[in-house]
């Protein structure tokens, strides 16, 4: 059986219906250039909004088909 959390599988971008690339802004970081923890919620909301728009366009906006993944690269 294949492990669904196998990093090799998760790094395959073709398995994700929506991919959002967001630039880290200067205001998102502190003096040591670390991203502020509160900003991750903003990144999540940007991705969630893109996923909902994608689902609406493709008529798959039902709760059963809605999942969210938070990942880092």
mmJSON file of the N, C-alpha and C atoms, coordinates in Angstrom:
{"data_MODEL":{"atom_site":{
"group_PDB":["ATOM","ATOM","ATOM","ATOM","ATOM","ATOM","ATOM","ATOM","ATOM","ATOM","ATOM","ATOM","ATOM","ATOM","ATOM","ATOM","ATOM","ATOM","ATOM","ATOM","ATOM","ATOM","ATOM","ATOM","ATOM","ATOM","ATOM","ATOM","ATOM","ATOM","ATOM","ATOM","ATOM","ATOM","ATOM","ATOM","ATOM","ATOM","ATOM","ATOM","ATOM","ATOM","ATOM","ATOM","ATOM","ATOM","ATOM","ATOM","ATOM","ATOM","ATOM","ATOM","ATOM","ATOM","ATOM","ATOM","ATOM","ATOM","ATOM","ATOM","ATOM","ATOM","ATOM","ATOM","ATOM","ATOM","ATOM","ATOM","ATOM","ATOM","ATOM","ATOM","ATOM","ATOM","ATOM","ATOM","ATOM","ATOM","ATOM","ATOM","ATOM","ATOM","ATOM","ATOM","ATOM","ATOM","ATOM","ATOM","ATOM","ATOM","ATOM","ATOM","ATOM","ATOM","ATOM","ATOM","ATOM","ATOM","ATOM","ATOM","ATOM","ATOM","ATOM","ATOM","ATOM","ATOM","ATOM","ATOM","ATOM","ATOM","ATOM","ATOM","ATOM","ATOM","ATOM","ATOM","ATOM","ATOM","ATOM","ATOM","ATOM","ATOM","ATOM","ATOM","ATOM","ATOM","ATOM","ATOM","ATOM","ATOM","ATOM","ATOM","ATOM","ATOM","ATOM","ATOM","ATOM","ATOM","ATOM","ATOM","ATOM","ATOM","ATOM","ATOM","ATOM","ATOM","ATOM","ATOM","ATOM","ATOM","ATOM","ATOM","ATOM","ATOM","ATOM","ATOM","ATOM","ATOM","ATOM","ATOM","ATOM","ATOM","ATOM","ATOM","ATOM","ATOM","ATOM","ATOM","ATOM","ATOM","ATOM","ATOM","ATOM","ATOM","ATOM","ATOM","ATOM","ATOM","ATOM","ATOM","ATOM","ATOM","ATOM","ATOM","ATOM","ATOM","ATOM","ATOM","ATOM","ATOM","ATOM","ATOM","ATOM","ATOM","ATOM","ATOM","ATOM","ATOM","ATOM","ATOM","ATOM","ATOM","ATOM","ATOM","ATOM","ATOM","ATOM","ATOM","ATOM","ATOM","ATOM","ATOM","ATOM","ATOM","ATOM","ATOM","ATOM","ATOM","ATOM"],
"id":[1,2,3,4,5,6,7,8,9,10,11,12,13,14,15,16,17,18,19,20,21,22,23,24,25,26,27,28,29,30,31,32,33,34,35,36,37,38,39,40,41,42,43,44,45,46,47,48,49,50,51,52,53,54,55,56,57,58,59,60,61,62,63,64,65,66,67,68,69,70,71,72,73,74,75,76,77,78,79,80,81,82,83,84,85,86,87,88,89,90,91,92,93,94,95,96,97,98,99,100,101,102,103,104,105,106,107,108,109,110,111,112,113,114,115,116,117,118,119,120,121,122,123,124,125,126,127,128,129,130,131,132,133,134,135,136,137,138,139,140,141,142,143,144,145,146,147,148,149,150,151,152,153,154,155,156,157,158,159,160,161,162,163,164,165,166,167,168,169,170,171,172,173,174,175,176,177,178,179,180,181,182,183,184,185,186,187,188,189,190,191,192,193,194,195,196,197,198,199,200,201,202,203,204,205,206,207,208,209,210,211,212,213,214,215,216,217,218,219],
"type_symbol":["N","C","C","N","C","C","N","C","C","N","C","C","N","C","C","N","C","C","N","C","C","N","C","C","N","C","C","N","C","C","N","C","C","N","C","C","N","C","C","N","C","C","N","C","C","N","C","C","N","C","C","N","C","C","N","C","C","N","C","C","N","C","C","N","C","C","N","C","C","N","C","C","N","C","C","N","C","C","N","C","C","N","C","C","N","C","C","N","C","C","N","C","C","N","C","C","N","C","C","N","C","C","N","C","C","N","C","C","N","C","C","N","C","C","N","C","C","N","C","C","N","C","C","N","C","C","N","C","C","N","C","C","N","C","C","N","C","C","N","C","C","N","C","C","N","C","C","N","C","C","N","C","C","N","C","C","N","C","C","N","C","C","N","C","C","N","C","C","N","C","C","N","C","C","N","C","C","N","C","C","N","C","C","N","C","C","N","C","C","N","C","C","N","C","C","N","C","C","N","C","C","N","C","C","N","C","C","N","C","C","N","C","C","N","C","C","N","C","C"],
"label_atom_id":["N","CA","C","N","CA","C","N","CA","C","N","CA","C","N","CA","C","N","CA","C","N","CA","C","N","CA","C","N","CA","C","N","CA","C","N","CA","C","N","CA","C","N","CA","C","N","CA","C","N","CA","C","N","CA","C","N","CA","C","N","CA","C","N","CA","C","N","CA","C","N","CA","C","N","CA","C","N","CA","C","N","CA","C","N","CA","C","N","CA","C","N","CA","C","N","CA","C","N","CA","C","N","CA","C","N","CA","C","N","CA","C","N","CA","C","N","CA","C","N","CA","C","N","CA","C","N","CA","C","N","CA","C","N","CA","C","N","CA","C","N","CA","C","N","CA","C","N","CA","C","N","CA","C","N","CA","C","N","CA","C","N","CA","C","N","CA","C","N","CA","C","N","CA","C","N","CA","C","N","CA","C","N","CA","C","N","CA","C","N","CA","C","N","CA","C","N","CA","C","N","CA","C","N","CA","C","N","CA","C","N","CA","C","N","CA","C","N","CA","C","N","CA","C","N","CA","C","N","CA","C","N","CA","C","N","CA","C","N","CA","C","N","CA","C","N","CA","C","N","CA","C","N","CA","C"],
"label_alt_id":[null,null,null,null,null,null,null,null,null,null,null,null,null,null,null,null,null,null,null,null,null,null,null,null,null,null,null,null,null,null,null,null,null,null,null,null,null,null,null,null,null,null,null,null,null,null,null,null,null,null,null,null,null,null,null,null,null,null,null,null,null,null,null,null,null,null,null,null,null,null,null,null,null,null,null,null,null,null,null,null,null,null,null,null,null,null,null,null,null,null,null,null,null,null,null,null,null,null,null,null,null,null,null,null,null,null,null,null,null,null,null,null,null,null,null,null,null,null,null,null,null,null,null,null,null,null,null,null,null,null,null,null,null,null,null,null,null,null,null,null,null,null,null,null,null,null,null,null,null,null,null,null,null,null,null,null,null,null,null,null,null,null,null,null,null,null,null,null,null,null,null,null,null,null,null,null,null,null,null,null,null,null,null,null,null,null,null,null,null,null,null,null,null,null,null,null,null,null,null,null,null,null,null,null,null,null,null,null,null,null,null,null,null,null,null,null,null,null,null],
"label_comp_id":["UNK","UNK","UNK","UNK","UNK","UNK","UNK","UNK","UNK","UNK","UNK","UNK","UNK","UNK","UNK","UNK","UNK","UNK","UNK","UNK","UNK","UNK","UNK","UNK","UNK","UNK","UNK","UNK","UNK","UNK","UNK","UNK","UNK","UNK","UNK","UNK","UNK","UNK","UNK","UNK","UNK","UNK","UNK","UNK","UNK","UNK","UNK","UNK","UNK","UNK","UNK","UNK","UNK","UNK","UNK","UNK","UNK","UNK","UNK","UNK","UNK","UNK","UNK","UNK","UNK","UNK","UNK","UNK","UNK","UNK","UNK","UNK","UNK","UNK","UNK","UNK","UNK","UNK","UNK","UNK","UNK","UNK","UNK","UNK","UNK","UNK","UNK","UNK","UNK","UNK","UNK","UNK","UNK","UNK","UNK","UNK","UNK","UNK","UNK","UNK","UNK","UNK","UNK","UNK","UNK","UNK","UNK","UNK","UNK","UNK","UNK","UNK","UNK","UNK","UNK","UNK","UNK","UNK","UNK","UNK","UNK","UNK","UNK","UNK","UNK","UNK","UNK","UNK","UNK","UNK","UNK","UNK","UNK","UNK","UNK","UNK","UNK","UNK","UNK","UNK","UNK","UNK","UNK","UNK","UNK","UNK","UNK","UNK","UNK","UNK","UNK","UNK","UNK","UNK","UNK","UNK","UNK","UNK","UNK","UNK","UNK","UNK","UNK","UNK","UNK","UNK","UNK","UNK","UNK","UNK","UNK","UNK","UNK","UNK","UNK","UNK","UNK","UNK","UNK","UNK","UNK","UNK","UNK","UNK","UNK","UNK","UNK","UNK","UNK","UNK","UNK","UNK","UNK","UNK","UNK","UNK","UNK","UNK","UNK","UNK","UNK","UNK","UNK","UNK","UNK","UNK","UNK","UNK","UNK","UNK","UNK","UNK","UNK","UNK","UNK","UNK","UNK","UNK","UNK"],
"label_asym_id":["A","A","A","A","A","A","A","A","A","A","A","A","A","A","A","A","A","A","A","A","A","A","A","A","A","A","A","A","A","A","A","A","A","A","A","A","A","A","A","A","A","A","A","A","A","A","A","A","A","A","A","A","A","A","A","A","A","A","A","A","A","A","A","A","A","A","A","A","A","A","A","A","A","A","A","A","A","A","A","A","A","A","A","A","A","A","A","A","A","A","A","A","A","A","A","A","A","A","A","A","A","A","A","A","A","A","A","A","A","A","A","A","A","A","A","A","A","A","A","A","A","A","A","A","A","A","A","A","A","A","A","A","A","A","A","A","A","A","A","A","A","A","A","A","A","A","A","A","A","A","A","A","A","A","A","A","A","A","A","A","A","A","A","A","A","A","A","A","A","A","A","A","A","A","A","A","A","A","A","A","A","A","A","A","A","A","A","A","A","A","A","A","A","A","A","A","A","A","A","A","A","A","A","A","A","A","A","A","A","A","A","A","A","A","A","A","A","A","A"],
"label_entity_id":["1","1","1","1","1","1","1","1","1","1","1","1","1","1","1","1","1","1","1","1","1","1","1","1","1","1","1","1","1","1","1","1","1","1","1","1","1","1","1","1","1","1","1","1","1","1","1","1","1","1","1","1","1","1","1","1","1","1","1","1","1","1","1","1","1","1","1","1","1","1","1","1","1","1","1","1","1","1","1","1","1","1","1","1","1","1","1","1","1","1","1","1","1","1","1","1","1","1","1","1","1","1","1","1","1","1","1","1","1","1","1","1","1","1","1","1","1","1","1","1","1","1","1","1","1","1","1","1","1","1","1","1","1","1","1","1","1","1","1","1","1","1","1","1","1","1","1","1","1","1","1","1","1","1","1","1","1","1","1","1","1","1","1","1","1","1","1","1","1","1","1","1","1","1","1","1","1","1","1","1","1","1","1","1","1","1","1","1","1","1","1","1","1","1","1","1","1","1","1","1","1","1","1","1","1","1","1","1","1","1","1","1","1","1","1","1","1","1","1"],
"label_seq_id":[1,1,1,2,2,2,3,3,3,4,4,4,5,5,5,6,6,6,7,7,7,8,8,8,9,9,9,10,10,10,11,11,11,12,12,12,13,13,13,14,14,14,15,15,15,16,16,16,17,17,17,18,18,18,19,19,19,20,20,20,21,21,21,22,22,22,23,23,23,24,24,24,25,25,25,26,26,26,27,27,27,28,28,28,29,29,29,30,30,30,31,31,31,32,32,32,33,33,33,34,34,34,35,35,35,36,36,36,37,37,37,38,38,38,39,39,39,40,40,40,41,41,41,42,42,42,43,43,43,44,44,44,45,45,45,46,46,46,47,47,47,48,48,48,49,49,49,50,50,50,51,51,51,52,52,52,53,53,53,54,54,54,55,55,55,56,56,56,57,57,57,58,58,58,59,59,59,60,60,60,61,61,61,62,62,62,63,63,63,64,64,64,65,65,65,66,66,66,67,67,67,68,68,68,69,69,69,70,70,70,71,71,71,72,72,72,73,73,73],
"pdbx_PDB_ins_code":[null,null,null,null,null,null,null,null,null,null,null,null,null,null,null,null,null,null,null,null,null,null,null,null,null,null,null,null,null,null,null,null,null,null,null,null,null,null,null,null,null,null,null,null,null,null,null,null,null,null,null,null,null,null,null,null,null,null,null,null,null,null,null,null,null,null,null,null,null,null,null,null,null,null,null,null,null,null,null,null,null,null,null,null,null,null,null,null,null,null,null,null,null,null,null,null,null,null,null,null,null,null,null,null,null,null,null,null,null,null,null,null,null,null,null,null,null,null,null,null,null,null,null,null,null,null,null,null,null,null,null,null,null,null,null,null,null,null,null,null,null,null,null,null,null,null,null,null,null,null,null,null,null,null,null,null,null,null,null,null,null,null,null,null,null,null,null,null,null,null,null,null,null,null,null,null,null,null,null,null,null,null,null,null,null,null,null,null,null,null,null,null,null,null,null,null,null,null,null,null,null,null,null,null,null,null,null,null,null,null,null,null,null,null,null,null,null,null,null],
"Cartn_x":[0.84,0.0,0.883,0.481,1.249,0.922,1.962,1.792,1.339,0.136,-0.346,0.478,1.303,2.132,3.584,3.826,5.175,5.627,6.756,7.201,7.346,7.714,7.855,6.51,5.459,4.122,3.647,3.845,3.362,4.068,5.278,6.01,5.587,4.766,4.276,3.148,3.418,2.447,1.217,1.285,0.131,-1.025,-0.814,-1.902,-2.764,-2.343,-3.074,-3.888,-5.203,-6.017,-5.729,-5.244,-4.969,-3.612,-2.781,-1.495,-1.423,-1.148,-1.051,0.355,1.02,2.33,2.159,2.631,2.498,3.889,4.167,5.454,5.432,6.549,6.685,7.005,6.158,6.35,7.287,7.891,8.783,8.047,6.812,6.032,5.654,5.779,5.453,6.568,7.711,8.871,9.291,10.09,10.641,12.058,12.785,14.131,15.125,14.844,15.739,15.255,14.28,13.709,12.98,12.394,11.53,10.089,9.31,7.906,7.165,6.402,5.61,4.556,4.348,3.401,1.993,1.577,0.226,0.02,1.072,0.962,0.564,0.877,0.507,-0.999,-1.768,-3.225,-3.628,-2.916,-3.19,-2.87,-1.742,-1.382,-2.429,-2.886,-3.903,-5.19,-5.602,-6.818,-6.691,-5.526,-5.303,-5.476,-4.878,-5.0,-6.412,-7.074,-8.451,-9.382,-9.19,-10.017,-9.813,-8.568,-8.278,-8.894,-8.844,-9.424,-10.945,-11.573,-13.033,-13.441,-12.676,-12.978,-12.83,-11.802,-11.589,-12.755,-13.166,-14.265,-15.568,-15.81,-17.03,-17.037,-15.907,-15.817,-16.012,-15.565,-15.628,-16.796,-17.737,-18.965,-18.699,-17.612,-17.297,-17.228,-18.153,-18.108,-18.845,-19.148,-19.835,-18.875,-19.378,-18.49,-17.755,-18.36,-17.714,-16.453,-16.414,-15.251,-14.254,-14.504,-13.654,-12.656,-11.384,-10.331,-9.277,-8.52,-7.459,-6.16,-5.075,-3.759,-2.88,-2.211,-1.234,0.126,0.996,2.295,3.375,4.593,5.732,6.648,7.415,8.342,9.74],
"Cartn_y":[-1.188,0.0,1.248,2.241,3.471,4.419,4.994,5.969,7.296,7.791,9.045,10.261,10.129,11.244,11.078,10.208,10.005,11.307,11.887,13.168,13.139,12.02,11.956,12.13,11.597,11.763,13.201,13.732,15.074,16.162,15.913,16.912,16.926,15.982,15.92,16.933,18.043,19.135,18.769,17.727,17.372,16.796,16.44,15.881,16.965,18.221,19.321,20.057,20.228,20.932,22.431,23.019,24.456,24.671,25.477,25.858,27.378,27.97,29.421,29.769,30.615,31.108,32.523,32.736,34.04,34.536,35.769,36.356,36.771,36.577,37.053,38.537,39.327,40.772,41.195,42.327,42.847,42.988,43.444,43.652,42.336,41.196,39.885,39.345,40.012,39.481,40.394,39.82,40.615,41.049,41.588,42.094,41.02,39.778,38.685,37.965,38.571,38.031,36.711,36.522,35.379,35.813,34.943,35.274,35.236,36.282,36.372,35.267,34.623,33.513,33.908,35.115,35.552,35.638,35.795,35.951,34.635,33.51,32.226,32.115,32.711,32.716,33.481,34.559,35.315,34.475,33.785,32.909,31.815,31.244,30.208,30.752,31.948,32.542,32.828,33.249,33.486,32.177,31.12,29.811,29.265,29.439,28.944,29.661,30.957,31.717,31.251,31.001,30.507,29.129,28.284,26.945,27.018,27.911,28.052,28.599,29.56,30.078,28.978,28.163,27.043,26.057,25.729,24.779,25.319,26.607,27.207,27.185,27.508,27.482,26.075,25.079,23.697,22.926,23.636,23.057,21.951,22.091,21.092,21.751,22.663,23.442,22.789,21.51,20.855,20.629,20.627,20.42,19.091,18.065,16.754,16.78,17.683,17.737,18.831,19.492,20.595,20.125,20.228,19.931,21.013,21.192,22.188,21.544,21.957,21.485,22.69,22.7,23.739,23.086,23.623,22.989,24.04,23.597,24.487,23.888,24.722,24.247,24.37],
"Cartn_z":[0.0,0.0,0.0,-0.759,-0.883,0.272,0.843,1.923,1.314,1.683,1.09,1.494,2.525,2.971,2.547,1.596,1.068,0.401,0.828,0.254,-1.268,-1.832,-3.296,-3.984,-3.378,-3.948,-3.741,-2.542,-2.234,-3.029,-3.478,-4.265,-5.725,-6.128,-7.498,-7.659,-8.297,-8.4,-9.212,-10.027,-10.863,-10.049,-8.782,-7.976,-7.333,-7.42,-6.804,-7.856,-7.636,-8.636,-8.7,-7.598,-7.553,-6.889,-7.523,-6.942,-6.976,-5.836,-5.74,-5.292,-6.041,-5.628,-5.104,-3.901,-3.265,-2.878,-3.187,-2.808,-1.341,-0.679,0.697,0.629,1.251,1.242,2.373,2.21,3.252,4.574,4.529,5.759,6.44,5.732,6.306,7.196,7.185,7.897,9.044,9.94,11.035,10.663,11.605,11.347,10.917,11.274,10.879,9.627,8.948,7.714,7.916,9.101,9.369,9.133,8.511,8.276,9.604,9.879,11.101,11.102,12.251,12.338,11.915,12.208,11.864,10.359,9.602,8.153,7.475,8.102,7.504,7.326,8.217,8.068,6.804,6.506,5.281,4.058,4.072,2.948,2.764,3.879,3.812,3.19,3.59,3.053,1.554,1.113,-0.316,-1.086,-0.58,-1.219,-1.164,-0.022,0.127,-0.844,-0.989,-1.927,-3.357,-3.731,-5.081,-5.3,-4.281,-4.4,-4.533,-3.769,-3.87,-5.239,-5.769,-7.108,-8.148,-8.017,-8.932,-8.837,-7.613,-7.422,-7.998,-7.824,-8.353,-9.875,-10.479,-11.949,-12.503,-11.753,-12.23,-11.628,-11.035,-10.482,-9.455,-8.704,-7.679,-6.307,-6.054,-4.822,-3.655,-3.747,-2.644,-1.483,-0.243,0.918,0.873,0.283,0.207,-0.638,-1.609,-2.499,-2.087,-0.974,-0.55,0.508,0.181,1.147,1.031,2.086,2.1,2.563,1.948,2.332,2.566,3.709,3.996,3.894,3.048,2.825,2.741,2.915,2.721,1.682,1.05,0.026,0.538],
"occupancy":[1.0,1.0,1.0,1.0,1.0,1.0,1.0,1.0,1.0,1.0,1.0,1.0,1.0,1.0,1.0,1.0,1.0,1.0,1.0,1.0,1.0,1.0,1.0,1.0,1.0,1.0,1.0,1.0,1.0,1.0,1.0,1.0,1.0,1.0,1.0,1.0,1.0,1.0,1.0,1.0,1.0,1.0,1.0,1.0,1.0,1.0,1.0,1.0,1.0,1.0,1.0,1.0,1.0,1.0,1.0,1.0,1.0,1.0,1.0,1.0,1.0,1.0,1.0,1.0,1.0,1.0,1.0,1.0,1.0,1.0,1.0,1.0,1.0,1.0,1.0,1.0,1.0,1.0,1.0,1.0,1.0,1.0,1.0,1.0,1.0,1.0,1.0,1.0,1.0,1.0,1.0,1.0,1.0,1.0,1.0,1.0,1.0,1.0,1.0,1.0,1.0,1.0,1.0,1.0,1.0,1.0,1.0,1.0,1.0,1.0,1.0,1.0,1.0,1.0,1.0,1.0,1.0,1.0,1.0,1.0,1.0,1.0,1.0,1.0,1.0,1.0,1.0,1.0,1.0,1.0,1.0,1.0,1.0,1.0,1.0,1.0,1.0,1.0,1.0,1.0,1.0,1.0,1.0,1.0,1.0,1.0,1.0,1.0,1.0,1.0,1.0,1.0,1.0,1.0,1.0,1.0,1.0,1.0,1.0,1.0,1.0,1.0,1.0,1.0,1.0,1.0,1.0,1.0,1.0,1.0,1.0,1.0,1.0,1.0,1.0,1.0,1.0,1.0,1.0,1.0,1.0,1.0,1.0,1.0,1.0,1.0,1.0,1.0,1.0,1.0,1.0,1.0,1.0,1.0,1.0,1.0,1.0,1.0,1.0,1.0,1.0,1.0,1.0,1.0,1.0,1.0,1.0,1.0,1.0,1.0,1.0,1.0,1.0,1.0,1.0,1.0,1.0,1.0,1.0],
"B_iso_or_equiv":[0.0,0.0,0.0,0.0,0.0,0.0,0.0,0.0,0.0,0.0,0.0,0.0,0.0,0.0,0.0,0.0,0.0,0.0,0.0,0.0,0.0,0.0,0.0,0.0,0.0,0.0,0.0,0.0,0.0,0.0,0.0,0.0,0.0,0.0,0.0,0.0,0.0,0.0,0.0,0.0,0.0,0.0,0.0,0.0,0.0,0.0,0.0,0.0,0.0,0.0,0.0,0.0,0.0,0.0,0.0,0.0,0.0,0.0,0.0,0.0,0.0,0.0,0.0,0.0,0.0,0.0,0.0,0.0,0.0,0.0,0.0,0.0,0.0,0.0,0.0,0.0,0.0,0.0,0.0,0.0,0.0,0.0,0.0,0.0,0.0,0.0,0.0,0.0,0.0,0.0,0.0,0.0,0.0,0.0,0.0,0.0,0.0,0.0,0.0,0.0,0.0,0.0,0.0,0.0,0.0,0.0,0.0,0.0,0.0,0.0,0.0,0.0,0.0,0.0,0.0,0.0,0.0,0.0,0.0,0.0,0.0,0.0,0.0,0.0,0.0,0.0,0.0,0.0,0.0,0.0,0.0,0.0,0.0,0.0,0.0,0.0,0.0,0.0,0.0,0.0,0.0,0.0,0.0,0.0,0.0,0.0,0.0,0.0,0.0,0.0,0.0,0.0,0.0,0.0,0.0,0.0,0.0,0.0,0.0,0.0,0.0,0.0,0.0,0.0,0.0,0.0,0.0,0.0,0.0,0.0,0.0,0.0,0.0,0.0,0.0,0.0,0.0,0.0,0.0,0.0,0.0,0.0,0.0,0.0,0.0,0.0,0.0,0.0,0.0,0.0,0.0,0.0,0.0,0.0,0.0,0.0,0.0,0.0,0.0,0.0,0.0,0.0,0.0,0.0,0.0,0.0,0.0,0.0,0.0,0.0,0.0,0.0,0.0,0.0,0.0,0.0,0.0,0.0,0.0],
"pdbx_formal_charge":[null,null,null,null,null,null,null,null,null,null,null,null,null,null,null,null,null,null,null,null,null,null,null,null,null,null,null,null,null,null,null,null,null,null,null,null,null,null,null,null,null,null,null,null,null,null,null,null,null,null,null,null,null,null,null,null,null,null,null,null,null,null,null,null,null,null,null,null,null,null,null,null,null,null,null,null,null,null,null,null,null,null,null,null,null,null,null,null,null,null,null,null,null,null,null,null,null,null,null,null,null,null,null,null,null,null,null,null,null,null,null,null,null,null,null,null,null,null,null,null,null,null,null,null,null,null,null,null,null,null,null,null,null,null,null,null,null,null,null,null,null,null,null,null,null,null,null,null,null,null,null,null,null,null,null,null,null,null,null,null,null,null,null,null,null,null,null,null,null,null,null,null,null,null,null,null,null,null,null,null,null,null,null,null,null,null,null,null,null,null,null,null,null,null,null,null,null,null,null,null,null,null,null,null,null,null,null,null,null,null,null,null,null,null,null,null,null,null,null],
"auth_seq_id":[1,1,1,2,2,2,3,3,3,4,4,4,5,5,5,6,6,6,7,7,7,8,8,8,9,9,9,10,10,10,11,11,11,12,12,12,13,13,13,14,14,14,15,15,15,16,16,16,17,17,17,18,18,18,19,19,19,20,20,20,21,21,21,22,22,22,23,23,23,24,24,24,25,25,25,26,26,26,27,27,27,28,28,28,29,29,29,30,30,30,31,31,31,32,32,32,33,33,33,34,34,34,35,35,35,36,36,36,37,37,37,38,38,38,39,39,39,40,40,40,41,41,41,42,42,42,43,43,43,44,44,44,45,45,45,46,46,46,47,47,47,48,48,48,49,49,49,50,50,50,51,51,51,52,52,52,53,53,53,54,54,54,55,55,55,56,56,56,57,57,57,58,58,58,59,59,59,60,60,60,61,61,61,62,62,62,63,63,63,64,64,64,65,65,65,66,66,66,67,67,67,68,68,68,69,69,69,70,70,70,71,71,71,72,72,72,73,73,73],
"auth_comp_id":["UNK","UNK","UNK","UNK","UNK","UNK","UNK","UNK","UNK","UNK","UNK","UNK","UNK","UNK","UNK","UNK","UNK","UNK","UNK","UNK","UNK","UNK","UNK","UNK","UNK","UNK","UNK","UNK","UNK","UNK","UNK","UNK","UNK","UNK","UNK","UNK","UNK","UNK","UNK","UNK","UNK","UNK","UNK","UNK","UNK","UNK","UNK","UNK","UNK","UNK","UNK","UNK","UNK","UNK","UNK","UNK","UNK","UNK","UNK","UNK","UNK","UNK","UNK","UNK","UNK","UNK","UNK","UNK","UNK","UNK","UNK","UNK","UNK","UNK","UNK","UNK","UNK","UNK","UNK","UNK","UNK","UNK","UNK","UNK","UNK","UNK","UNK","UNK","UNK","UNK","UNK","UNK","UNK","UNK","UNK","UNK","UNK","UNK","UNK","UNK","UNK","UNK","UNK","UNK","UNK","UNK","UNK","UNK","UNK","UNK","UNK","UNK","UNK","UNK","UNK","UNK","UNK","UNK","UNK","UNK","UNK","UNK","UNK","UNK","UNK","UNK","UNK","UNK","UNK","UNK","UNK","UNK","UNK","UNK","UNK","UNK","UNK","UNK","UNK","UNK","UNK","UNK","UNK","UNK","UNK","UNK","UNK","UNK","UNK","UNK","UNK","UNK","UNK","UNK","UNK","UNK","UNK","UNK","UNK","UNK","UNK","UNK","UNK","UNK","UNK","UNK","UNK","UNK","UNK","UNK","UNK","UNK","UNK","UNK","UNK","UNK","UNK","UNK","UNK","UNK","UNK","UNK","UNK","UNK","UNK","UNK","UNK","UNK","UNK","UNK","UNK","UNK","UNK","UNK","UNK","UNK","UNK","UNK","UNK","UNK","UNK","UNK","UNK","UNK","UNK","UNK","UNK","UNK","UNK","UNK","UNK","UNK","UNK","UNK","UNK","UNK","UNK","UNK","UNK"],
"auth_asym_id":["A","A","A","A","A","A","A","A","A","A","A","A","A","A","A","A","A","A","A","A","A","A","A","A","A","A","A","A","A","A","A","A","A","A","A","A","A","A","A","A","A","A","A","A","A","A","A","A","A","A","A","A","A","A","A","A","A","A","A","A","A","A","A","A","A","A","A","A","A","A","A","A","A","A","A","A","A","A","A","A","A","A","A","A","A","A","A","A","A","A","A","A","A","A","A","A","A","A","A","A","A","A","A","A","A","A","A","A","A","A","A","A","A","A","A","A","A","A","A","A","A","A","A","A","A","A","A","A","A","A","A","A","A","A","A","A","A","A","A","A","A","A","A","A","A","A","A","A","A","A","A","A","A","A","A","A","A","A","A","A","A","A","A","A","A","A","A","A","A","A","A","A","A","A","A","A","A","A","A","A","A","A","A","A","A","A","A","A","A","A","A","A","A","A","A","A","A","A","A","A","A","A","A","A","A","A","A","A","A","A","A","A","A","A","A","A","A","A","A"],
"auth_atom_id":["N","CA","C","N","CA","C","N","CA","C","N","CA","C","N","CA","C","N","CA","C","N","CA","C","N","CA","C","N","CA","C","N","CA","C","N","CA","C","N","CA","C","N","CA","C","N","CA","C","N","CA","C","N","CA","C","N","CA","C","N","CA","C","N","CA","C","N","CA","C","N","CA","C","N","CA","C","N","CA","C","N","CA","C","N","CA","C","N","CA","C","N","CA","C","N","CA","C","N","CA","C","N","CA","C","N","CA","C","N","CA","C","N","CA","C","N","CA","C","N","CA","C","N","CA","C","N","CA","C","N","CA","C","N","CA","C","N","CA","C","N","CA","C","N","CA","C","N","CA","C","N","CA","C","N","CA","C","N","CA","C","N","CA","C","N","CA","C","N","CA","C","N","CA","C","N","CA","C","N","CA","C","N","CA","C","N","CA","C","N","CA","C","N","CA","C","N","CA","C","N","CA","C","N","CA","C","N","CA","C","N","CA","C","N","CA","C","N","CA","C","N","CA","C","N","CA","C","N","CA","C","N","CA","C","N","CA","C","N","CA","C","N","CA","C","N","CA","C","N","CA","C","N","CA","C"],
"pdbx_PDB_model_num":[1,1,1,1,1,1,1,1,1,1,1,1,1,1,1,1,1,1,1,1,1,1,1,1,1,1,1,1,1,1,1,1,1,1,1,1,1,1,1,1,1,1,1,1,1,1,1,1,1,1,1,1,1,1,1,1,1,1,1,1,1,1,1,1,1,1,1,1,1,1,1,1,1,1,1,1,1,1,1,1,1,1,1,1,1,1,1,1,1,1,1,1,1,1,1,1,1,1,1,1,1,1,1,1,1,1,1,1,1,1,1,1,1,1,1,1,1,1,1,1,1,1,1,1,1,1,1,1,1,1,1,1,1,1,1,1,1,1,1,1,1,1,1,1,1,1,1,1,1,1,1,1,1,1,1,1,1,1,1,1,1,1,1,1,1,1,1,1,1,1,1,1,1,1,1,1,1,1,1,1,1,1,1,1,1,1,1,1,1,1,1,1,1,1,1,1,1,1,1,1,1,1,1,1,1,1,1,1,1,1,1,1,1,1,1,1,1,1,1]
}}}
